[in-house]
C-alpha cells in the first residue's frame, strides 16, 4: 500500500511541475508561491481537529522541515521559470542521490543488490541526459550559458532541500499522524512567506487570485503530500526506496513538456527516462524482497 501511495505522490508531483510553469506565465514567482501556499493551507483546515496534541519539540522540528521546503520552493520556482520543464524534471532526479545518501547515513538503511542496481541504472539515465544537455548549452551564447548555469544550480539546491525534508518526514512520522504533520507544516510555511513578504516589502497583486492554475496546483500538492505522509507512517517503508518510486513523476514532466509546451528533443529525454523507469522497477522489486 505504501508503494502505491508514493507512486501517487510522484505522479501528482510531475503534473504539478507542469502546472507551476503555466502559473508562472501570468504571475511572478513570489506571487504564485504565496497564494499557492495560502490556498494549500486552506485546503488543510478541515484536518485541524485531528492535528492537536503535539509536544513543543515536535512543533519545532516541523518548523525546521517547513523552512527547508520554503527554501526549496524559492529555488525550484525560480529555476522552473527559466528552464524547460522536461530538463527541470530530470535535474530533479539528483534528489535520488541526495535522499539515498541521507537514508543510508542518517537512518542506517541498507540496500540490497536490486536496489543498488536500480540506483545505478537511474544515475546512468541522469548522466546521459546531462551529457546531451551540456552539448546543447555549448552551442548557445556564453551569456545564455551563464544564466542557464545559475538556474540549474538553483534546481539542484531545490533537490537538496527537498531531500532533507523527505528525511525528516520519515523521522517525524514515527510519533505523529499525517493530519498533524500536514496541518502544522502548512501553517509554518505560510508564516515563513508572510515574514519574507514583510521583510522584502514585496507587493502581491490581487490579480493573482484569478490564476486558476494555482488552485489546481494546490489541490494536487495537498493530496500528494497527504499520500506521502501516510506512506512514511508505514514501518516497512524506507527513504531510499520511496525516493526511487517518486521519480515516476519525471516521466510525467517530460511527456507534459512535449504536450503542453511543445518542447523539442523530447525523444532523447524519454529514452533517458525509460532507463530511469527501469531503475525504479529494480528498486521496487528490491523493496518487495526486504
C-alpha positions as YAML, in Angstrom:
chain: A
units: angstrom
residues:
- id: 1
  name: UNK
  ca: [0.00, 0.00, 0.00]
- id: 2
  name: UNK
  ca: [2.79, 2.45, 0.84]
- id: 3
  name: UNK
  ca: [4.33, 1.89, -2.61]
- id: 4
  name: UNK
  ca: [1.03, 2.88, -4.27]
- id: 5
  name: UNK
  ca: [0.81, 5.98, -2.07]
- id: 6
  name: UNK
  ca: [4.32, 7.08, -3.03]
- id: 7
  name: UNK
  ca: [3.61, 6.40, -6.73]
- id: 8
  name: UNK
  ca: [0.53, 8.63, -6.48]
- id: 9
  name: UNK
  ca: [2.69, 11.35, -4.92]
- id: 10
  name: UNK
  ca: [5.19, 11.05, -7.79]
- id: 11
  name: UNK
  ca: [2.50, 11.35, -10.47]
- id: 12
  name: UNK
  ca: [0.88, 14.31, -8.72]
- id: 13
  name: UNK
  ca: [4.29, 15.98, -8.42]
- id: 14
  name: UNK
  ca: [5.02, 15.52, -12.12]
- id: 15
  name: UNK
  ca: [1.70, 17.11, -13.09]
- id: 16
  name: UNK
  ca: [2.28, 19.87, -10.54]
- id: 17
  name: UNK
  ca: [5.63, 20.83, -12.09]
- id: 18
  name: UNK
  ca: [3.92, 21.43, -15.42]
- id: 19
  name: UNK
  ca: [1.16, 23.47, -13.81]
- id: 20
  name: UNK
  ca: [3.76, 25.56, -11.97]
- id: 21
  name: UNK
  ca: [5.26, 26.65, -15.26]
- id: 22
  name: UNK
  ca: [1.80, 27.55, -16.60]
- id: 23
  name: UNK
  ca: [1.06, 29.56, -13.45]
- id: 24
  name: UNK
  ca: [4.33, 31.48, -13.81]
- id: 25
  name: UNK
  ca: [3.35, 32.67, -17.28]
- id: 26
  name: UNK
  ca: [1.00, 35.30, -15.85]
- id: 27
  name: UNK
  ca: [2.34, 36.00, -12.34]
- id: 28
  name: UNK
  ca: [5.68, 36.44, -10.59]
- id: 29
  name: UNK
  ca: [7.43, 33.69, -8.64]
- id: 30
  name: UNK
  ca: [6.63, 35.14, -5.24]
- id: 31
  name: UNK
  ca: [3.01, 35.88, -6.13]
- id: 32
  name: UNK
  ca: [2.45, 32.29, -7.17]
- id: 33
  name: UNK
  ca: [4.35, 30.91, -4.17]
- id: 34
  name: UNK
  ca: [2.47, 32.93, -1.59]
- id: 35
  name: UNK
  ca: [-1.04, 32.37, -2.95]
- id: 36
  name: UNK
  ca: [-0.27, 28.70, -3.68]
- id: 37
  name: UNK
  ca: [0.87, 28.20, -0.08]
- id: 38
  name: UNK
  ca: [-2.09, 30.00, 1.46]
- id: 39
  name: UNK
  ca: [-4.63, 28.11, -0.66]
- id: 40
  name: UNK
  ca: [-2.94, 24.81, 0.18]
- id: 41
  name: UNK
  ca: [-3.20, 25.68, 3.88]
- id: 42
  name: UNK
  ca: [-6.90, 26.48, 3.46]
- id: 43
  name: UNK
  ca: [-7.38, 23.03, 1.94]
- id: 44
  name: UNK
  ca: [-5.75, 21.59, 5.09]
- id: 45
  name: UNK
  ca: [-8.04, 23.41, 7.56]
- id: 46
  name: UNK
  ca: [-10.56, 20.51, 7.82]
- id: 47
  name: UNK
  ca: [-7.72, 18.46, 9.40]
- id: 48
  name: UNK
  ca: [-7.33, 20.91, 12.29]
- id: 49
  name: UNK
  ca: [-9.37, 18.87, 14.84]
- id: 50
  name: UNK
  ca: [-7.10, 15.84, 14.27]
- id: 51
  name: UNK
  ca: [-3.91, 17.94, 14.33]
- id: 52
  name: UNK
  ca: [-3.82, 18.92, 18.01]
- id: 53
  name: UNK
  ca: [-1.87, 17.28, 20.82]
- id: 54
  name: UNK
  ca: [1.77, 17.57, 19.74]
- id: 55
  name: UNK
  ca: [4.63, 18.34, 22.13]
- id: 56
  name: UNK
  ca: [6.67, 21.55, 21.94]
- id: 57
  name: UNK
  ca: [9.76, 19.96, 20.38]
- id: 58
  name: UNK
  ca: [7.62, 18.41, 17.65]
- id: 59
  name: UNK
  ca: [6.35, 21.83, 16.60]
- id: 60
  name: UNK
  ca: [9.96, 22.99, 16.40]
- id: 61
  name: UNK
  ca: [11.02, 20.14, 14.14]
- id: 62
  name: UNK
  ca: [8.02, 20.65, 11.85]
- id: 63
  name: UNK
  ca: [9.02, 24.32, 11.62]
- id: 64
  name: UNK
  ca: [12.55, 23.28, 10.63]
- id: 65
  name: UNK
  ca: [11.14, 20.99, 7.92]
- id: 66
  name: UNK
  ca: [8.90, 23.82, 6.68]
- id: 67
  name: UNK
  ca: [11.92, 26.13, 6.45]
- id: 68
  name: UNK
  ca: [13.78, 23.68, 4.22]
- id: 69
  name: UNK
  ca: [10.72, 23.41, 1.98]
- id: 70
  name: UNK
  ca: [10.43, 27.22, 1.99]
- id: 71
  name: UNK
  ca: [13.99, 27.42, 0.62]
- id: 72
  name: UNK
  ca: [13.37, 24.56, -1.82]
- id: 73
  name: UNK
  ca: [10.30, 26.21, -3.29]
- id: 74
  name: UNK
  ca: [12.02, 29.55, -3.82]
- id: 75
  name: UNK
  ca: [14.91, 27.85, -5.61]
- id: 76
  name: UNK
  ca: [12.64, 25.49, -7.56]
- id: 77
  name: UNK
  ca: [10.16, 28.09, -8.75]
- id: 78
  name: UNK
  ca: [12.89, 30.45, -9.92]
- id: 79
  name: UNK
  ca: [14.62, 27.62, -11.79]
- id: 80
  name: UNK
  ca: [11.40, 26.33, -13.33]
- id: 81
  name: UNK
  ca: [10.56, 29.78, -14.66]
- id: 82
  name: UNK
  ca: [13.73, 29.74, -16.81]
- id: 83
  name: UNK
  ca: [14.34, 26.07, -17.66]
- id: 84
  name: UNK
  ca: [12.38, 23.72, -19.96]
- id: 85
  name: UNK
  ca: [10.01, 21.56, -17.90]
- id: 86
  name: UNK
  ca: [11.48, 18.34, -19.29]
- id: 87
  name: UNK
  ca: [15.03, 19.39, -18.36]
- id: 88
  name: UNK
  ca: [13.93, 20.59, -14.93]
- id: 89
  name: UNK
  ca: [12.13, 17.30, -14.34]
- id: 90
  name: UNK
  ca: [15.25, 15.25, -14.97]
- id: 91
  name: UNK
  ca: [17.52, 17.55, -12.94]
- id: 92
  name: UNK
  ca: [15.09, 16.79, -10.13]
- id: 93
  name: UNK
  ca: [16.43, 13.23, -10.29]
- id: 94
  name: UNK
  ca: [19.56, 14.38, -8.46]
- id: 95
  name: UNK
  ca: [17.34, 14.17, -5.39]
- id: 96
  name: UNK
  ca: [17.70, 10.40, -5.72]
- id: 97
  name: UNK
  ca: [21.38, 10.66, -4.88]
- id: 98
  name: UNK
  ca: [20.85, 13.09, -2.01]
- id: 99
  name: UNK
  ca: [17.98, 11.11, -0.48]
- id: 100
  name: UNK
  ca: [19.73, 7.76, -0.82]
- id: 101
  name: UNK
  ca: [22.86, 9.06, 0.91]
- id: 102
  name: UNK
  ca: [20.77, 10.60, 3.71]
- id: 103
  name: UNK
  ca: [18.76, 7.41, 4.15]
- id: 104
  name: UNK
  ca: [21.86, 5.23, 4.38]
- id: 105
  name: UNK
  ca: [23.98, 7.59, 6.51]
- id: 106
  name: UNK
  ca: [21.37, 9.04, 8.87]
- id: 107
  name: UNK
  ca: [18.77, 6.26, 9.12]
- id: 108
  name: UNK
  ca: [21.14, 3.36, 8.60]
- id: 109
  name: UNK
  ca: [19.02, 1.91, 5.79]
- id: 110
  name: UNK
  ca: [20.59, -0.89, 3.78]
- id: 111
  name: UNK
  ca: [20.35, -1.53, 0.05]
- id: 112
  name: UNK
  ca: [20.10, -4.99, -1.48]
- id: 113
  name: UNK
  ca: [21.53, -5.88, -4.88]
- id: 114
  name: UNK
  ca: [18.33, -4.94, -6.74]
- id: 115
  name: UNK
  ca: [18.15, -1.51, -5.11]
- id: 116
  name: UNK
  ca: [21.83, -0.82, -5.80]
- id: 117
  name: UNK
  ca: [21.32, -1.89, -9.42]
- id: 118
  name: UNK
  ca: [18.21, 0.29, -9.68]
- id: 119
  name: UNK
  ca: [20.08, 3.30, -8.31]
- id: 120
  name: UNK
  ca: [22.99, 2.71, -10.71]
- id: 121
  name: UNK
  ca: [20.62, 2.46, -13.70]
- id: 122
  name: UNK
  ca: [18.84, 5.67, -12.69]
- id: 123
  name: UNK
  ca: [22.12, 7.56, -12.30]
- id: 124
  name: UNK
  ca: [23.14, 6.31, -15.78]
- id: 125
  name: UNK
  ca: [19.96, 7.74, -17.26]
- id: 126
  name: UNK
  ca: [20.55, 11.02, -15.46]
- id: 127
  name: UNK
  ca: [24.15, 11.28, -16.66]
- id: 128
  name: UNK
  ca: [23.12, 10.57, -20.26]
- id: 129
  name: UNK
  ca: [20.70, 13.45, -20.15]
- id: 130
  name: UNK
  ca: [23.27, 15.74, -18.53]
- id: 131
  name: UNK
  ca: [25.72, 14.89, -21.34]
- id: 132
  name: UNK
  ca: [23.18, 15.79, -24.01]
- id: 133
  name: UNK
  ca: [22.21, 18.96, -22.15]
- id: 134
  name: UNK
  ca: [25.86, 20.06, -21.93]
- id: 135
  name: UNK
  ca: [26.25, 19.68, -25.70]
- id: 136
  name: UNK
  ca: [23.13, 21.78, -26.30]
- id: 137
  name: UNK
  ca: [24.29, 24.53, -23.95]
- id: 138
  name: UNK
  ca: [27.72, 24.71, -25.60]
- id: 139
  name: UNK
  ca: [26.03, 25.78, -28.83]
- id: 140
  name: UNK
  ca: [24.45, 28.83, -27.17]
- id: 141
  name: UNK
  ca: [25.96, 32.20, -26.39]
- id: 142
  name: UNK
  ca: [28.16, 32.44, -23.30]
- id: 143
  name: UNK
  ca: [25.84, 34.88, -21.56]
- id: 144
  name: UNK
  ca: [22.96, 32.47, -22.03]
- id: 145
  name: UNK
  ca: [25.11, 29.62, -20.71]
- id: 146
  name: UNK
  ca: [25.99, 31.53, -17.56]
- id: 147
  name: UNK
  ca: [22.33, 32.34, -16.95]
- id: 148
  name: UNK
  ca: [21.32, 28.72, -17.51]
- id: 149
  name: UNK
  ca: [24.04, 27.51, -15.13]
- id: 150
  name: UNK
  ca: [22.61, 29.70, -12.37]
- id: 151
  name: UNK
  ca: [19.12, 28.27, -12.70]
- id: 152
  name: UNK
  ca: [20.47, 24.73, -12.93]
- id: 153
  name: UNK
  ca: [22.28, 25.39, -9.63]
- id: 154
  name: UNK
  ca: [19.01, 26.61, -8.10]
- id: 155
  name: UNK
  ca: [17.30, 23.44, -9.31]
- id: 156
  name: UNK
  ca: [19.95, 21.31, -7.59]
- id: 157
  name: UNK
  ca: [19.53, 23.38, -4.41]
- id: 158
  name: UNK
  ca: [15.82, 22.65, -4.54]
- id: 159
  name: UNK
  ca: [16.58, 18.92, -4.78]
- id: 160
  name: UNK
  ca: [18.91, 19.02, -1.77]
- id: 161
  name: UNK
  ca: [16.46, 20.89, 0.47]
- id: 162
  name: UNK
  ca: [13.60, 18.61, -0.58]
- id: 163
  name: UNK
  ca: [15.74, 15.55, 0.21]
- id: 164
  name: UNK
  ca: [16.39, 16.84, 3.73]
- id: 165
  name: UNK
  ca: [12.66, 17.45, 4.12]
- id: 166
  name: UNK
  ca: [11.93, 13.90, 2.95]
- id: 167
  name: UNK
  ca: [14.35, 12.50, 5.52]
- id: 168
  name: UNK
  ca: [12.62, 14.49, 8.26]
- id: 169
  name: UNK
  ca: [9.24, 13.14, 7.11]
- id: 170
  name: UNK
  ca: [10.33, 9.59, 7.85]
- id: 171
  name: UNK
  ca: [11.71, 10.52, 11.27]
- id: 172
  name: UNK
  ca: [8.83, 12.75, 12.39]
- id: 173
  name: UNK
  ca: [6.03, 10.45, 11.19]
- id: 174
  name: UNK
  ca: [7.08, 7.86, 13.78]
- id: 175
  name: UNK
  ca: [5.45, 9.95, 16.52]
- id: 176
  name: UNK
  ca: [2.60, 11.85, 14.85]
- id: 177
  name: UNK
  ca: [-0.22, 11.31, 12.40]
- id: 178
  name: UNK
  ca: [-0.48, 12.65, 8.85]
- id: 179
  name: UNK
  ca: [-3.01, 15.35, 9.81]
- id: 180
  name: UNK
  ca: [-0.72, 16.76, 12.49]
- id: 181
  name: UNK
  ca: [2.24, 16.84, 10.14]
- id: 182
  name: UNK
  ca: [0.40, 18.38, 7.19]
- id: 183
  name: UNK
  ca: [-1.59, 20.99, 9.10]
- id: 184
  name: UNK
  ca: [1.31, 22.47, 11.08]
- id: 185
  name: UNK
  ca: [3.75, 22.09, 8.18]
- id: 186
  name: UNK
  ca: [1.49, 24.25, 6.03]
- id: 187
  name: UNK
  ca: [0.88, 26.69, 8.89]
- id: 188
  name: UNK
  ca: [4.61, 27.27, 9.39]
- id: 189
  name: UNK
  ca: [5.14, 27.52, 5.64]
- id: 190
  name: UNK
  ca: [2.54, 30.30, 5.42]
- id: 191
  name: UNK
  ca: [4.23, 32.12, 8.33]
- id: 192
  name: UNK
  ca: [7.63, 31.96, 6.61]
- id: 193
  name: UNK
  ca: [6.23, 33.51, 3.45]
- id: 194
  name: UNK
  ca: [4.41, 36.23, 5.38]
- id: 195
  name: UNK
  ca: [7.68, 37.11, 7.16]
- id: 196
  name: UNK
  ca: [9.54, 37.08, 3.83]
- id: 197
  name: UNK
  ca: [6.98, 39.41, 2.23]
- id: 198
  name: UNK
  ca: [7.13, 41.84, 5.15]
- id: 199
  name: UNK
  ca: [10.94, 41.92, 5.18]
- id: 200
  name: UNK
  ca: [11.31, 42.24, 1.40]
- id: 201
  name: UNK
  ca: [8.30, 44.58, 1.13]
- id: 202
  name: UNK
  ca: [7.07, 42.61, -1.84]
- id: 203
  name: UNK
  ca: [3.68, 43.56, -3.24]
- id: 204
  name: UNK
  ca: [1.24, 40.80, -4.19]
- id: 205
  name: UNK
  ca: [-1.20, 41.82, -6.92]
- id: 206
  name: UNK
  ca: [-4.79, 40.71, -6.35]
- id: 207
  name: UNK
  ca: [-4.99, 39.61, -9.98]
- id: 208
  name: UNK
  ca: [-3.06, 36.51, -8.95]
- id: 209
  name: UNK
  ca: [-6.29, 35.19, -7.44]
- id: 210
  name: UNK
  ca: [-7.62, 34.79, -10.99]
- id: 211
  name: UNK
  ca: [-4.82, 32.37, -11.87]
- id: 212
  name: UNK
  ca: [-6.75, 29.07, -11.92]
- id: 213
  name: UNK
  ca: [-3.56, 27.02, -12.28]
- id: 214
  name: UNK
  ca: [-2.61, 27.91, -8.70]
- id: 215
  name: UNK
  ca: [-5.79, 26.32, -7.32]
- id: 216
  name: UNK
  ca: [-5.24, 23.10, -9.26]
- id: 217
  name: UNK
  ca: [-1.61, 23.04, -8.18]
- id: 218
  name: UNK
  ca: [-2.57, 23.50, -4.52]
- id: 219
  name: UNK
  ca: [-5.10, 20.66, -4.67]
- id: 220
  name: UNK
  ca: [-2.53, 18.29, -6.18]
- id: 221
  name: UNK
  ca: [0.05, 19.35, -3.60]
- id: 222
  name: UNK
  ca: [-2.21, 18.70, -0.60]
- id: 223
  name: UNK
  ca: [-3.42, 15.35, -1.96]
- id: 224
  name: UNK
  ca: [0.09, 14.22, -2.91]
- id: 225
  name: UNK
  ca: [1.64, 15.24, 0.40]
- id: 226
  name: UNK
  ca: [-1.14, 13.53, 2.33]
- id: 227
  name: UNK
  ca: [-0.37, 10.30, 0.50]
- id: 228
  name: UNK
  ca: [3.37, 10.71, 1.15]
- id: 229
  name: UNK
  ca: [2.92, 11.35, 4.87]
- id: 230
  name: UNK
  ca: [0.70, 8.26, 5.12]
- id: 231
  name: UNK
  ca: [3.35, 6.19, 3.31]
- id: 232
  name: UNK
  ca: [6.05, 7.41, 5.72]
- id: 233
  name: UNK
  ca: [3.94, 6.16, 8.63]
- id: 234
  name: UNK
  ca: [4.33, 2.55, 7.43]
- id: 235
  name: UNK
  ca: [7.19, 0.98, 9.44]
- id: 236
  name: UNK
  ca: [8.36, -1.07, 6.43]
- id: 237
  name: UNK
  ca: [8.71, 1.97, 4.14]
- id: 238
  name: UNK
  ca: [12.21, 3.35, 3.58]
- id: 239
  name: UNK
  ca: [13.53, 6.68, 2.35]
- id: 240
  name: UNK
  ca: [15.78, 5.09, -0.28]
- id: 241
  name: UNK
  ca: [13.01, 3.05, -1.91]
- id: 242
  name: UNK
  ca: [10.46, 5.86, -1.72]
- id: 243
  name: UNK
  ca: [12.98, 8.13, -3.44]
- id: 244
  name: UNK
  ca: [13.19, 5.73, -6.37]
- id: 245
  name: UNK
  ca: [9.42, 5.41, -6.70]
- id: 246
  name: UNK
  ca: [8.90, 9.19, -6.61]
- id: 247
  name: UNK
  ca: [10.83, 9.51, -9.86]
- id: 248
  name: UNK
  ca: [7.82, 8.28, -11.82]
- id: 249
  name: UNK
  ca: [6.95, 11.98, -11.80]
- id: 250
  name: UNK
  ca: [9.90, 12.58, -14.14]
- id: 251
  name: UNK
  ca: [8.13, 10.70, -16.93]
- id: 252
  name: UNK
  ca: [5.06, 12.85, -16.39]
- id: 253
  name: UNK
  ca: [7.14, 16.05, -16.51]
- id: 254
  name: UNK
  ca: [8.94, 15.05, -19.72]
- id: 255
  name: UNK
  ca: [5.77, 13.99, -21.54]
- id: 256
  name: UNK
  ca: [3.85, 17.06, -20.42]
- id: 257
  name: UNK
  ca: [6.75, 19.26, -21.54]
- id: 258
  name: UNK
  ca: [6.20, 17.96, -25.06]
- id: 259
  name: UNK
  ca: [2.39, 18.06, -25.00]
- id: 260
  name: UNK
  ca: [1.86, 21.37, -23.20]
- id: 261
  name: UNK
  ca: [4.94, 23.42, -24.10]
- id: 262
  name: UNK
  ca: [5.91, 21.74, -27.42]
- id: 263
  name: UNK
  ca: [9.49, 21.29, -26.24]
- id: 264
  name: UNK
  ca: [12.00, 19.79, -28.67]
- id: 265
  name: UNK
  ca: [14.44, 16.91, -28.23]
- id: 266
  name: UNK
  ca: [11.88, 15.15, -26.03]
- id: 267
  name: UNK
  ca: [12.54, 11.80, -27.72]
- id: 268
  name: UNK
  ca: [16.05, 11.61, -26.27]
- id: 269
  name: UNK
  ca: [14.78, 12.70, -22.87]
- id: 270
  name: UNK
  ca: [12.15, 9.95, -22.98]
- id: 271
  name: UNK
  ca: [14.93, 7.49, -23.80]
- id: 272
  name: UNK
  ca: [16.77, 8.66, -20.69]
- id: 273
  name: UNK
  ca: [13.53, 8.50, -18.72]
- id: 274
  name: UNK
  ca: [12.93, 4.90, -19.83]
- id: 275
  name: UNK
  ca: [16.32, 3.98, -18.38]
- id: 276
  name: UNK
  ca: [15.31, 5.75, -15.19]
- id: 277
  name: UNK
  ca: [12.00, 3.88, -15.15]
- id: 278
  name: UNK
  ca: [13.88, 0.58, -15.39]
- id: 279
  name: UNK
  ca: [15.86, 1.67, -12.33]
- id: 280
  name: UNK
  ca: [12.62, 2.38, -10.48]
- id: 281
  name: UNK
  ca: [11.33, -1.12, -11.29]
- id: 282
  name: UNK
  ca: [14.52, -2.67, -9.94]
- id: 283
  name: UNK
  ca: [14.27, -0.58, -6.78]
- id: 284
  name: UNK
  ca: [10.65, -1.54, -6.17]
- id: 285
  name: UNK
  ca: [11.49, -5.19, -6.76]
- id: 286
  name: UNK
  ca: [14.25, -4.88, -4.19]
- id: 287
  name: UNK
  ca: [11.79, -3.39, -1.70]
- id: 288
  name: UNK
  ca: [9.48, -6.39, -2.09]
- id: 289
  name: UNK
  ca: [12.36, -8.73, -1.26]
- id: 290
  name: UNK
  ca: [13.34, -6.99, 2.01]
...
